[in-house]
Each structure stands twice: as C-alpha cells, then as structure tokens.
Amino acid sequence: MLGAMFGLSVALLVISIIMFMRIGDRTGGGSAISGGRISENIDRERSGAITEATRIVSPTVVSITTLRTALVRPNPFLNYHRLFQRYFSNRPVPGAYRERYSIFGSGVIVSQNGYIMTNEHVVRDAEQIVVTLSDGNELDAEPVGSSVVYDLALVKIDASGLPFAPLGESVDLEIGEWVIAIGSPFGYLLNDTQPTVTVGVISALNRDVKSNPESNAIFRNMIQTDAAINPGNSGGPLVASNGEVVGINTFIFSDEDGTTLGMGFAIPVNIAKMVMDEVRQYGKVRGVWTGLIVAEMNPNMAATLGINTVSGLLVDRIIEGSPAANADMQVGDVIVEASGMVIENAHDVSRAIYGLHVGDIIELVVLRGGERKAIGLELAETPSRI
C-alpha cells in the first residue's frame, strides 16, 4: 500500500515538474527562447493583413449626417400612404407642417484636400451635410456632383493634409477572398467617432440587383459580401486585405424587421473612380450615346430577314453624325457581342455599356451578310437634343 502511494506521489511529482516547465515557457521562465518564439507568432497573427488594412483605411472613413425637411401631415395615415404621397404631396394640406430630420451614412476620404466619396442616397435632397472625421472634428461639406444611376456622390470639406484611402481595382477581385466593411452603422447611438469594422468574404461578383421588387431600376455589376453591413454603413468603403478600397457599401437584403440576411452589396471601386473623375471635371456624370436605334430579335424577325439567329439586337436606324454613323455601322446589322459579352437583348447591351464614359470605345461584333464583323464604336456624350 505504501509502495503504491509512493509510486503515485512520484508520478504526481513528475507531472507537476512537467506542468511547471510548460508554465515557465509561457511566462518567460524555463526556456526563454521558446517563449519568445510563441510571443512572436502571436504578435504576427494579431498584426495580420486584416488589422494592417484596417489601420490604413480607418482614419479615412467619416460619418455623414444630412439634414432634410419633410412635410408632416396631422393624419399619420396621410404621411405614409403611398397613393397619397404620389398624387397629393405637392398640394396644400390643412394643419400640415414642416419638420427637419437627419439621415446618417458613411463616406471615405479620397484626396488629401477633402474630397469624400459616398452614396447618392445618403446626401440626396440634403439642406446641410455635416462630416465627422475619425478624430471627432465636424465640418460642413458641399456637394460636388452625383449620379442617381450609379448611386454615388462626391462631396468636399474645406480641409487639407487629410489621410486618404488608396483606391484599388475591383476587376482583380476573386470570389472567396477576405474583405473588410468600414463605416458608421448606428453611429447616432454610439458615444464616439471610431468607425466600425466587420469582416467577410467576396460572396459573388457582377450581381445585377433590383432596387426593389416593384422597380425597373437595377444596380449592375455589384459586389456581394457577407461582411456585416447595417444602416449607416452606406457610403463607407469595402476594403481588400491589402488595404485598398475595392467598393462602396450600398445596401443589404433584410427581413421585414430589418434583420440582415448576410447579403450585402457594394458598388465596384472602378465605377466609383469613373464617377469621381466625371463630377470633378464636369460636375455630373455625362451620359453616353451610340446613336443606334435597335430592336430585339425574335423568330418572326429572323425568318423575315433570313437571318440565322433569333437573339441579338437588330439595327433599325442610325442617327446621322452619331458615333454609330462614324463607326460605319449599317442598318440591318445584328449586334451579337459587346465588350466580349454575348448580346441577347437590350438588357445585355445596357450592362455592357454600364460604367463606361465618354471617349471609351465599346467593341461590337455584328452579323452582316451572314458574316461576323468587329466594329469599335467610340462613345459620345448624350446630346441635349437628338
């Protein structure tokens, strides 16, 4: 019995010595070299790509508060009934009064002299735009230009020497890579001005999404991510793990109660760069024009014209002096490709042109006389009168 107890005591002593040595390794005792390596590994993991990218971009993210005025009617039913809003919103209503309210969003500084990119819907109809920097300073901003089509806007604050975000290339993105959403969700509920950081992956690329089930408006070529995006994130940057902005966070899919479904969408940064360049030079995004009047092909048209295709766009008319006329397009051509995309209907060609600006060349492939012909068409600005 005593021998058994002695054997157990020796075993416990050995175990205790081993545990002490391991604890010593972790606390700096025992083996200093091993403890140093562990510490270095932990530091490397803590200071990884995500944290480094966050350090780069977070100081460039701002909160945006826009002040607007709404007409409030004494009957709550009249405030929210869509039919009334549509047909009677501009008519005088007894007892109605105007009330100021705020909209909250985010933005990202894109130049050291105060240019800030955000969503158009964040600053739409704003009577005053207030920008809160990450250090807490508040400055009034002036609109530079915006685009409803792209839901992007550029505003400017009177400042210099600001940190600004590096803009990357959204065409280089891959499904599954890590991305970071940075912004000010629910910023009005928080007691500091630090941006919120959420992490996810690129879930899909080149998504076309309807703005709502009843609308024909479509957000094209969107980046889909599962990084948490919430109210107030709109206009903030979506950042790649290398610290470059690759998108502008815009909207989410949610339940009726507003609960996110893990599907957020961002406008590609290449679109944002195009909009920024346009509004800085022209104060707006110029519409592009081809001068083509087209009709969607169908079996009856194909049979009548003796064309061996039932998809594509038939060139019905070409406006004189237009880019199409200068590119030697002809009536009767059938457009079957644009910018490398197969064209089956008008939606496809709109998608191919989306994001291009005046002066860009769109490469078309047409069927003419039974043969395929490649034509480069230089886009022009949409004329005020056609």
N, C-alpha and C positions, 0 to 999 in steps of 0.2 A: 504493500500500500504506500509505504513511504517512498519506495523507489519510483512508483508510478507518479506520485505527486512531484517528486524531484524532476522526473523527466518532463512533466507538464510545465514546471517552473522554468526549466532550461529553454523549452520551446517558446514560451511567452517572452523570455528574455531576448531570444534571438529575433522574434517578431518585433519586439519593441525597439531593438537596435536598428533593424531594417527600416522601420517607420521613422525613427529619429533621423536616420541618414537621408531619407527621402524628403522629410520636412526641412532638413538642413539645406538640401539642394534648392528647395523653393524659396527659402528665406535668406539665402546668401551664405548659410553655414555649410559645412560638409565639403561641397565641391563648388567653388566659386565659378569655375569655367562653365560647368553645366548650367548653373543658374543664370549666367549671363546670356547663354545661347537661347534659353527659354524666353528670357525677357526681350531679347532682340526679335525673336519670332513673333511674340505677341505684339510688339510695337509695329512690326511690319504689317501684321494683319489688321491692326487698328487703323493704321495710316495707309489704307489701300486706295484703289482707284476711286471708289465712291466718295470717300472722305476728301481726297485731294480735289476731285471735281467740284465737290460742294464748296470747299474753301475758295476755289477760283471764282465761282459764279454767284454765290450767295450775296456778296457785297454789292452786286449789280442789280439785284432784284428789289423792286419797290412795290409799295402798296398804293393803289389809286382809288381815290374817293371822288365820285362825281355827284354834283348836286343838281337836281332837276325839280321841276314844278309839275304837279298833276292837278287836274280839275276833279274835285271831290264833290259828289252829289249827296244830298241829305238822305236819299233812299239807297241803302247798301246794294240793293238788287240792281240799281242802275249803274253802279260803279263797276260791276263785274259781268253783267250780261253782255256777251259778245255782240249780239244783234244790235243792242242799244249803242254800244261803243262805236260800231261801224257806221250807223246811219244818223246818230244824233250827237256825236261827240263835239261837233263844232257849233251846235245850236245853244242858245241861252237856256239855262235851266233854273227855275226859281229856287233860291236857297243854296245854290252851288257856290263853292269857294275854292281857292287855290291853296295847295299845301306843298311845301318843299319836302323832299325826301332824298335819301342818299343811296347810291349804288356802289358796291365795293368790288374791286378787282385787283389785278396784279399787272406788273409790267417789267420789262428788262431794259436796262440802260445799254444802248448800242454805240454810243460815242462819248468821248470824254467831255464834250461841250454840251451835253444834256439832252440828246435825242433819246426817246424812250419808245419802244415798240409794245403794243398791247392789242387787245381785240377791239374791233369797231363797236361791238355791242356794249363794251364797258364804258365808252365815252360818248355814245350816241345821245343826241339832244342835251348834252351837258351845258348847264349855265355856268358852272365853275368846275375846274378839275384841280384837285389837290393831290400832290405826290408826296408820299412819306418815304424818305430814304431809309436804308437799313440802320443808319446811325441815329434815327429819330427826327432828323430835320424835316420840316414840312415846307414845300414850295408850291406856288401856283404854276400850273402848266398851261401852255397854249396849244391848240390843235394845229398840226402842220398839214395833215391830209389824211384821208381814209378811203377805204373801199368796202362797200356793203357786200359786193360779190365775193371778196376774199375774207371778209370779217376781220380786217386788220386796220390798225390806225397808228399813226406816228404823232407823238406829242413832244413838246420841248419845254424844259425848265431853264431858267436863267442861272447857269452854273458852269464851272469849268474844272478841269483836273479830276473828273469823276472816274471811278473804276467802271470799266465797261466789259461786257461779255464777249468772248470770242465766238464768232458765228461759223458753224461747220458746214457740212454738205449732207443734206438729207438723202441724196441719191446713193450715198455709201452705206446706208443703214441696212442691217440684216435682222430678220426675224429671230427673236430669242436673245438678242444682246441686251445688256443692262442699260437702263435709262433712269434718270432722276427727275422728278417733278418738283419745282421750287416755286413757292408763291405765298400768298397770304389768305388761306382759307379761313373763314370765320374770324378775320382779323379784328372786327369790331368787338369780339368777345374776349380777346387776349390783351394782356396788360403790358405788352412790349412790342417792339417793331421787328423782331427777328423773323425771317421767313421760315416757313415750314418745309421740311424736306421729306419726300416719300420716294420709295424705290420700287421699280418693277422691271418688266422686260418689254421689248417691242413684241406685241401680240400679232400684229398684221400690218401690212403696208398697202398703200394705194387703195384705201377704202373709199367708196362713194357712199355718203350717208345723207338721207333726207333730214332736213332741219326739223320736220315733224311729219307724222303720217298723212296729214291733210295738205301738205305743201308740195309744190313742184320744185322748190329751192333745194339744191343739192350741194353739200360740201364735198369737194372732189379731192382724190389723192391723199386722204387723211392718214395720219399715223395712228394706229390703235395701240394702247398700252394698258397694262393692269396696275401701273403705279397709281396710287390713290389721288384722285382729283376731285375737289369739293368746291362748293360755292365760294367764290373769292379767289380761286386759282386761275380763273380766266385771264389770259394775257400774260401769264408767267411763262418762264422757259421750261422746255423739256430738254434735258442735258444728257449727252453721251458720257460714258465713263472716262473719256479723255478730256473732259472739261469744256467741250464745245457745245453751244446751243444747236439743237437739231430740229426743234419745233416750238410752236407757241400753243400752250394748252388752251383748249377752247370749250369743250363740253363733255358731258358724260351721259351714259344711259343710266336711268334710275327708276326705282319703283314709284308708284303714285305718292308715297310718303317721303320721297326724296332720297331714299336709301340707295347708295351706289351699287351697281351690279358688277363692278370690277372691269368696266369697259369705258376707258377714257380715250379722247381723241385730240390730236394736236395737228395744227397746220404745219406742213413741212417748212423748214427754215429757208429753203431755196425760194419758195413763194414769198416768204416774209422779206427776203433781201430784194426781190424784184419790186414789191410794193414800196419798200423803203426808198429805193432808188428813184422810183417814179414820183412819189409825193415830194421828195426833197427837190427834185428838178422842176416838176410841173404843178405841184400842189394837189395832184389827183393821180389816179391810175388811168392812163389813157386806154380806151377800148381798142381792140384790134379788129381789122377789117380785111376781108379777102376779095369782096366784090362778086362773090359767087351766089347765084340763086339756084338751090338744089332741091331735088325731090327724092324721097326714099324709094328705092327699087322694090318691086313686088312681082310675082309671077306673071300677072297680066301685062305689065310694062315690059318685062323681059321678052315675052312672047311677041308683043307688038313690034319691038325694036330689033328682034332677032339677036338678042344678047344672051350669052350663055352664063348668066349669073342672076340670082334673084336677091342678092344683097348688095349693099353699097349705096352711093349717092349719085344720082343722075344729074349732070349739069344741065339745068334748064335754061339759064340765062346768065350772061356775063356783063357786068356794068362797064361801060366804056371808060377807059383811063384808070381802071382799078388795078390792084395788084394781080388779079387773075388774068386780066387782059394783057398786062405786061409780061406775065409768065407764059404766055402762049397756050393758055387753057382754051378748050373749044367746047361749044355746045354739043351735047351728046356724049362727052366723056363720062365715064363712070368711075368715081373715086372709090378705090378698094383698100387703100392703105394711107395712113397719115402718121408721120413721125414713127414709123415702124409698127404702128398699131393697125390691126385689121379693122376696116370700117364696114359695119353692117347697117348702121342707122345714124340719125343726126346726133344722138347722144354720144356716140363714139367719137365723132369729129369734134364735138364740143370738149370732150375730155382730152383729146389730143392737143387742142389749142390752149387749154386751161394752163395758166401760169406763164404763157409766152407774152412778150411785149412787142411794141412797135419796133420794127427793124429785124426781128427774128425771122429766120427762114424755116418754113414748115415744108418738109419733104413729102410730096404726094406721089402715089402710084395710081395711075388711071388706066382703064381699059379703053383703047381707041382702035377701032377697026379690027377687033379681035386680038390685039397685041397689048402687052403691058408697056407703059411708058412712065418713066420717072420725071417729075417736074418739081423744081424748087420754087416756092412762092414766098416772096418777102412780104410780111405783114405790114400794113399801114395803119395809121390812126383812123378810127371811125369818123367819117366826115359829119359835120353838124347837119348837113342836108344831103340826102342821097338821091 
